[in-house]
Amino acid sequence: MLPDLIEIVPLDKPVRAEITVPGSKSITNRALILAALAGGEVTLEGALWSEDTQVMTEALVKLGFEIKVEPDPDEFCNRRITVRGLGGKIPNAGTAEKPLELFVGNAGTAARFLAAMVCLGNGVYRLSGVPRMHERPQAALFKALRELGYRVDSLNDKLPAVIYGDGPRPGAKCNVSIKESSQFASALVLCGRRNQWSISMHDENTEHAHYVYLTAELIKMFPETGVFRIDPDASSASYFWGIDWLLTKSVGSERHSLGSMISLVSEKWMWQIDSKFTSYLREIPASVSRIYDLGDSIMTAVVLAPFTSCPSIFTDLGRLRLQETERVVALRTELTKCGAKVIEEGDTLTVHPSQLHGAEIETYNDHRMAMCFAILGLKVPGIKLKNPACVKKTFPNFFQKLAAPPPGGLGATILDGKTGRKLEMDELFAD
């Protein structure tokens, strides 16, 4: 078990390694919904097995779906998950007096996708999560579900919410805003195809709604029965691409002739916007947008920005404020703590080239904050992370990947932040 505080010891030279990254969380949770709505048995290979996907799996089991989970021989944090789909039927439901309780943790995908899915049932469901999930937006999705004709009761249009399933409503129409989260539209698209809902979107150029595009493409390829392979997570891969850039950055003009020292076992990142992260590193632009350029990997880019030669501007960061934590403030606060010059103006961060030093980093129970600053610790001495176990949300064996000997890991040393004792491999798993 990870201690409450760890220290990452910098690597003194580049490492030759081949890293296996677990499956995509975004694709896994979409695939679980599609498998449950499919017409027969579907097996998901390479599915991520982490807090967010376990929450989704447990909710589907509670809804009455038959699910078999088996180990994956290639990646410890993946699973082979077989779901017996029921063609759009939802077996279990509660009543107005006793709704069927579904716990979604802090998984935005589970909260949004299940809210749409249970409308297809015949009964009453109550969705709830951790306190942070109860602060995250749901209003636009609930509005759209009401336009489709379903009853959604919530005191403030957030979770907890009680949803009254009334079965399919073929031909029902809604218009959904994706300003706060594209997951609202993805939820409707995932559940609406089989039920012939007519869904339109507004508040963002839909050509740049990358995760809605991912959902639509996934639906096109998803089988009614058979096997579906889930790609590795490009957002998680960004940490290792970032580490590679950081560790070889010091060679200056030789950077491009040296080439990559860290490779990933799979180079398939179908439909994932964060697969563009390697292009970002090859020629770092002066301005990067969360809407048009990168997804969650923009956080990795922000943490690397002090090592560039010119100021970097990160724009359209509004959605980051509504996720696991208020990420814009968190990034500014913790980078500043390390000595970086960071300016926050509206939904834009400007990060200047800076000489960094060690600091004790607050992770805000946010997996991506923990992983971003962990890679910083492989370059900057004295980086300590509070609550590192929060990586269990999407990448439970992340710190084991850092510490495992090459070529399967980076060979990094990770210490107990309070005692200075070197942590063993079995202590580095987040559970």
Legacy VTK file of the C-alpha trace (Angstrom):
# vtk DataFile Version 3.0
C-alpha trace
ASCII
DATASET POLYDATA
POINTS 431 float
0.000 0.000 0.000
1.292 3.436 -0.910
2.089 5.713 2.035
0.365 9.100 2.331
3.501 10.912 1.177
6.122 9.743 -1.305
9.250 11.286 -2.791
10.311 10.710 -6.381
14.094 10.491 -6.855
15.281 11.983 -10.166
16.778 9.769 -12.850
20.278 10.938 -13.729
20.201 9.774 -17.356
17.761 8.666 -20.056
16.422 5.129 -19.771
15.782 2.648 -22.543
12.423 1.099 -21.759
9.323 -0.427 -23.326
6.266 0.469 -21.280
2.844 -1.178 -21.415
0.067 1.341 -20.754
-3.320 0.088 -19.489
-6.478 0.360 -21.570
-8.293 3.602 -22.249
-10.725 4.572 -19.504
-12.809 6.576 -21.951
-13.150 3.659 -24.347
-13.595 1.015 -21.632
-16.558 2.722 -19.977
-18.193 3.467 -23.317
-17.651 -0.136 -24.394
-19.192 -1.462 -21.179
-22.399 0.496 -21.893
-22.479 -0.636 -25.523
-21.859 -4.253 -24.513
-24.745 -4.170 -22.039
-27.033 -2.742 -24.736
-25.815 -5.184 -27.411
-27.869 -8.086 -28.690
-25.666 -10.843 -27.291
-22.400 -11.690 -25.549
-19.504 -9.295 -26.138
-15.974 -9.754 -24.783
-13.857 -6.672 -24.164
-10.132 -7.359 -24.389
-7.568 -4.954 -22.977
-10.206 -3.272 -20.803
-8.888 -0.998 -18.078
-9.437 -2.282 -14.536
-9.295 0.719 -12.226
-11.564 2.563 -9.825
-13.607 4.244 -12.580
-14.177 1.096 -14.630
-14.856 -1.037 -11.550
-17.552 1.447 -10.494
-19.158 1.119 -13.924
-18.942 -2.685 -13.883
-20.447 -2.899 -10.398
-23.333 -0.631 -11.432
-24.092 -2.790 -14.472
-24.098 -5.916 -12.312
-26.519 -4.195 -9.949
-28.718 -3.402 -12.941
-28.871 -7.139 -13.576
-26.298 -7.727 -16.323
-24.229 -10.904 -16.339
-20.545 -9.943 -16.412
-17.439 -12.127 -16.233
-14.069 -10.546 -15.409
-10.825 -12.401 -16.154
-7.129 -11.448 -15.868
-5.271 -10.011 -18.849
-1.980 -11.834 -19.495
-0.282 -8.771 -20.988
-1.109 -5.980 -18.512
-1.866 -6.332 -14.791
-4.305 -3.392 -14.775
-6.297 -4.668 -17.732
-9.015 -7.296 -17.766
-10.918 -9.462 -20.220
-14.535 -8.538 -19.525
-17.442 -10.503 -21.010
-20.880 -8.873 -20.895
-24.133 -10.578 -21.870
-26.082 -7.842 -23.617
-29.849 -7.822 -23.532
-30.679 -5.789 -26.624
-31.482 -2.590 -24.789
-33.391 -4.087 -21.875
-32.480 -3.139 -18.286
-33.304 -6.114 -16.030
-33.428 -4.521 -12.572
-35.129 -1.407 -11.244
-36.424 0.063 -8.011
-39.605 1.836 -7.063
-40.460 5.403 -6.147
-40.443 4.335 -2.497
-37.203 2.389 -2.833
-35.126 3.379 -5.880
-32.335 1.101 -7.077
-29.147 2.706 -5.727
-26.216 3.125 -8.122
-22.904 4.483 -6.779
-20.654 6.182 -9.343
-17.748 7.318 -7.142
-16.041 10.265 -8.839
-16.360 8.773 -12.322
-17.841 11.357 -14.657
-18.293 8.754 -17.393
-20.286 6.466 -15.082
-22.385 9.339 -13.715
-23.337 10.639 -17.166
-23.602 7.373 -19.141
-25.646 5.551 -16.498
-28.007 8.525 -16.124
-28.979 8.132 -19.779
-28.949 4.340 -19.721
-31.350 3.855 -16.799
-33.983 5.863 -18.679
-34.381 2.741 -20.821
-35.421 0.704 -17.783
-38.835 0.461 -16.205
-38.516 1.725 -12.681
-36.737 4.213 -10.480
-32.990 4.670 -9.975
-30.942 6.872 -7.664
-27.436 7.876 -8.748
-24.953 9.177 -6.192
-21.205 9.475 -5.780
-18.457 10.952 -3.642
-18.805 14.589 -2.488
-16.728 15.949 -5.408
-18.984 14.136 -7.912
-21.960 15.865 -6.280
-20.323 19.195 -7.185
-19.687 18.339 -10.829
-22.123 19.458 -13.554
-25.073 17.352 -14.728
-27.668 20.035 -15.515
-27.344 20.022 -19.311
-27.730 16.237 -19.419
-30.721 16.255 -17.081
-32.348 18.984 -19.209
-31.865 16.862 -22.333
-33.300 13.748 -20.647
-36.358 15.762 -19.637
-36.744 16.958 -23.218
-36.780 13.287 -24.246
-39.703 12.813 -21.859
-38.032 11.292 -18.801
-38.433 12.432 -15.220
-35.265 13.460 -13.389
-35.490 14.735 -9.812
-32.563 16.639 -8.298
-32.428 19.502 -5.830
-29.772 21.388 -7.818
-29.493 19.487 -11.125
-26.448 17.645 -9.834
-26.035 14.299 -8.105
-27.591 12.737 -6.166
-30.498 12.400 -8.568
-33.513 10.141 -8.924
-34.306 9.070 -12.484
-37.551 7.436 -13.569
-36.981 4.909 -16.330
-39.844 4.706 -18.777
-38.420 2.497 -21.503
-37.373 3.491 -25.037
-38.958 6.545 -26.630
-38.296 6.125 -30.363
-38.169 9.414 -32.210
-37.845 11.552 -29.071
-35.757 14.690 -29.587
-33.393 16.744 -27.445
-30.783 19.452 -27.737
-27.823 19.229 -25.364
-25.134 21.715 -24.414
-21.598 20.318 -24.328
-20.036 23.504 -22.991
-19.303 21.970 -19.572
-18.735 18.367 -20.680
-18.909 16.466 -23.943
-19.838 13.412 -21.846
-23.415 14.719 -21.830
-23.675 14.227 -25.583
-21.712 10.950 -25.477
-24.169 9.567 -22.922
-27.121 10.368 -25.179
-25.419 9.043 -28.305
-24.433 5.769 -26.592
-27.962 5.061 -25.406
-29.929 6.832 -28.124
-28.900 4.882 -31.202
-30.798 1.741 -30.280
-33.786 3.831 -29.212
-33.705 6.188 -32.200
-33.394 9.377 -30.188
-32.729 12.476 -32.240
-29.882 14.373 -30.565
-28.453 17.759 -31.458
-25.629 19.647 -29.717
-24.797 23.283 -29.099
-22.346 25.586 -27.285
-19.285 24.160 -29.020
-18.170 23.540 -32.577
-19.127 19.879 -32.853
-16.298 19.297 -35.335
-13.971 19.756 -32.370
-15.986 17.687 -29.862
-13.323 14.996 -29.928
-14.821 12.687 -27.327
-18.228 12.783 -29.045
-16.445 11.812 -32.251
-14.732 8.973 -30.377
-18.144 7.780 -29.170
-19.683 7.881 -32.642
-16.770 5.991 -34.202
-16.836 3.419 -31.420
-20.532 2.780 -32.050
-19.871 2.208 -35.758
-17.298 -0.500 -35.038
-18.867 -2.124 -31.983
-20.199 -5.683 -32.499
-23.586 -7.009 -31.444
-21.765 -10.178 -30.421
-18.107 -11.154 -30.468
-14.832 -9.590 -29.346
-13.848 -5.923 -29.140
-10.271 -4.845 -28.436
-9.721 -1.686 -26.366
-6.727 0.480 -27.165
-4.241 1.696 -24.531
-4.944 5.067 -22.946
-3.210 7.925 -24.765
-3.678 10.286 -21.790
-1.750 7.817 -19.618
0.843 7.391 -22.351
1.490 11.153 -22.276
3.316 10.799 -18.950
5.875 8.448 -20.493
6.212 10.511 -23.650
6.710 13.490 -21.332
9.312 11.698 -19.226
11.208 10.758 -22.368
11.202 14.410 -23.482
12.288 15.639 -20.036
15.143 13.185 -19.666
16.552 13.803 -23.140
15.855 17.558 -23.164
19.246 18.294 -21.598
21.104 17.158 -24.731
19.854 20.341 -26.425
20.469 20.350 -30.146
21.146 16.611 -30.118
17.575 15.908 -29.021
16.309 14.902 -32.445
19.340 12.853 -33.446
19.238 10.974 -30.141
15.658 9.858 -30.707
13.225 8.390 -28.238
14.574 6.363 -25.311
11.173 5.278 -23.956
8.813 3.425 -26.267
5.340 2.070 -25.647
4.443 -1.528 -26.418
1.383 -0.441 -28.414
1.325 2.507 -30.774
-2.400 2.181 -31.533
-4.456 5.065 -30.130
-7.606 4.968 -32.241
-9.747 8.147 -32.093
-7.932 9.530 -29.022
-7.100 13.239 -29.210
-4.208 12.786 -26.764
-2.392 10.617 -29.296
-1.356 13.991 -30.785
0.835 14.622 -27.724
3.950 13.279 -29.445
3.458 15.816 -32.248
3.199 18.543 -29.599
6.577 17.494 -28.167
8.293 17.404 -31.557
7.533 21.053 -32.211
6.163 22.774 -29.128
3.727 25.518 -30.180
3.409 28.877 -28.440
-0.289 28.245 -27.744
-2.212 25.033 -26.998
-5.993 24.699 -26.682
-7.875 22.219 -24.498
-10.699 22.249 -27.044
-8.835 22.091 -30.356
-5.414 20.557 -29.652
-5.210 18.201 -26.661
-7.488 16.518 -24.149
-6.431 15.605 -20.612
-2.785 15.432 -21.718
-2.763 19.228 -21.781
-2.064 18.925 -18.036
1.125 17.014 -18.861
2.054 19.754 -21.312
1.504 22.446 -18.658
3.887 20.696 -16.242
6.564 20.354 -18.946
6.235 23.993 -20.021
8.795 25.480 -17.561
11.485 23.513 -19.446
10.765 25.143 -22.792
12.673 28.136 -24.145
9.688 30.485 -24.567
6.472 31.186 -22.638
3.707 28.660 -23.330
0.044 29.695 -23.421
-2.651 27.146 -22.605
-6.147 28.225 -23.597
-9.778 27.059 -23.308
-9.165 25.396 -19.936
-12.660 25.965 -18.536
-13.590 22.288 -18.429
-10.549 21.526 -16.300
-12.182 23.520 -13.510
-15.135 21.091 -13.426
-13.320 17.769 -13.269
-11.785 15.764 -10.406
-10.646 19.032 -8.878
-10.369 22.663 -9.967
-7.436 21.774 -12.154
-6.556 25.232 -13.451
-6.020 26.597 -9.944
-4.353 23.348 -8.855
-1.805 23.441 -11.687
-1.017 27.108 -11.110
-0.702 26.660 -7.344
1.539 23.599 -7.393
3.793 24.727 -10.245
4.248 28.088 -8.505
5.171 26.183 -5.362
7.973 24.557 -7.392
9.315 27.921 -8.542
7.560 28.286 -11.895
6.188 31.598 -13.114
2.551 30.882 -14.000
-0.074 33.503 -14.816
-3.787 32.690 -14.748
-6.087 34.938 -16.781
-9.637 33.747 -17.357
-9.433 30.180 -18.643
-5.844 30.628 -19.810
-2.555 29.720 -18.148
0.732 31.231 -19.321
3.770 29.287 -18.140
7.190 30.895 -18.432
10.560 29.130 -18.656
11.597 28.668 -15.022
14.211 27.054 -12.818
12.285 24.580 -10.664
12.991 23.194 -7.211
11.473 20.559 -4.973
8.203 20.988 -3.092
5.504 19.021 -1.327
2.721 18.693 -3.881
-0.963 18.605 -2.999
-2.662 16.226 -5.452
-6.249 17.212 -4.529
-7.278 13.542 -4.819
-6.787 13.967 -8.574
-5.061 11.124 -10.389
-3.765 13.363 -13.170
-2.252 15.892 -10.772
-0.382 13.039 -9.074
0.958 11.570 -12.308
1.894 14.931 -13.854
3.979 15.958 -10.859
5.451 12.467 -10.493
7.120 12.835 -13.886
8.361 16.238 -12.794
10.012 14.467 -9.856
12.053 12.336 -12.236
13.806 15.561 -13.317
13.567 17.911 -10.321
15.023 16.833 -6.936
12.821 16.981 -3.845
9.352 16.485 -5.364
7.038 14.880 -2.810
3.441 13.864 -3.524
0.592 13.775 -1.040
-2.039 11.033 -1.412
-0.335 9.317 -4.362
-2.860 6.453 -4.167
-5.381 8.643 -6.006
-3.869 7.260 -9.242
-6.064 4.189 -8.644
-8.799 6.060 -10.516
-7.252 5.238 -13.908
-3.716 3.824 -13.484
-3.277 1.790 -10.248
0.188 0.470 -11.139
1.589 3.794 -12.385
4.263 4.039 -9.685
5.206 0.409 -10.256
5.839 1.291 -13.910
8.172 4.072 -12.776
10.072 1.832 -10.365
10.261 -1.487 -12.243
13.680 -2.191 -13.751
14.108 -1.557 -17.496
12.996 -2.466 -20.037
9.540 -2.978 -18.484
9.876 0.092 -16.271
12.081 3.110 -15.719
14.082 1.893 -12.720
13.218 4.952 -10.620
13.626 5.063 -6.850
10.552 6.069 -4.861
10.857 6.838 -1.164
8.497 7.055 1.760
8.179 10.833 1.987
8.298 10.846 5.792
10.981 8.268 6.598
13.123 8.312 3.462
12.870 4.512 3.171
12.954 3.076 -0.332
9.575 1.581 -1.198
9.374 -1.963 -2.535
7.375 -2.872 -5.629
4.438 -4.326 -3.727
4.118 -1.077 -1.768
3.749 0.995 -4.934
0.388 -0.347 -6.099
-2.544 2.013 -5.519
-5.535 0.232 -4.035
LINES 1 432
431 0 1 2 3 4 5 6 7 8 9 10 11 12 13 14 15 16 17 18 19 20 21 22 23 24 25 26 27 28 29 30 31 32 33 34 35 36 37 38 39 40 41 42 43 44 45 46 47 48 49 50 51 52 53 54 55 56 57 58 59 60 61 62 63 64 65 66 67 68 69 70 71 72 73 74 75 76 77 78 79 80 81 82 83 84 85 86 87 88 89 90 91 92 93 94 95 96 97 98 99 100 101 102 103 104 105 106 107 108 109 110 111 112 113 114 115 116 117 118 119 120 121 122 123 124 125 126 127 128 129 130 131 132 133 134 135 136 137 138 139 140 141 142 143 144 145 146 147 148 149 150 151 152 153 154 155 156 157 158 159 160 161 162 163 164 165 166 167 168 169 170 171 172 173 174 175 176 177 178 179 180 181 182 183 184 185 186 187 188 189 190 191 192 193 194 195 196 197 198 199 200 201 202 203 204 205 206 207 208 209 210 211 212 213 214 215 216 217 218 219 220 221 222 223 224 225 226 227 228 229 230 231 232 233 234 235 236 237 238 239 240 241 242 243 244 245 246 247 248 249 250 251 252 253 254 255 256 257 258 259 260 261 262 263 264 265 266 267 268 269 270 271 272 273 274 275 276 277 278 279 280 281 282 283 284 285 286 287 288 289 290 291 292 293 294 295 296 297 298 299 300 301 302 303 304 305 306 307 308 309 310 311 312 313 314 315 316 317 318 319 320 321 322 323 324 325 326 327 328 329 330 331 332 333 334 335 336 337 338 339 340 341 342 343 344 345 346 347 348 349 350 351 352 353 354 355 356 357 358 359 360 361 362 363 364 365 366 367 368 369 370 371 372 373 374 375 376 377 378 379 380 381 382 383 384 385 386 387 388 389 390 391 392 393 394 395 396 397 398 399 400 401 402 403 404 405 406 407 408 409 410 411 412 413 414 415 416 417 418 419 420 421 422 423 424 425 426 427 428 429 430
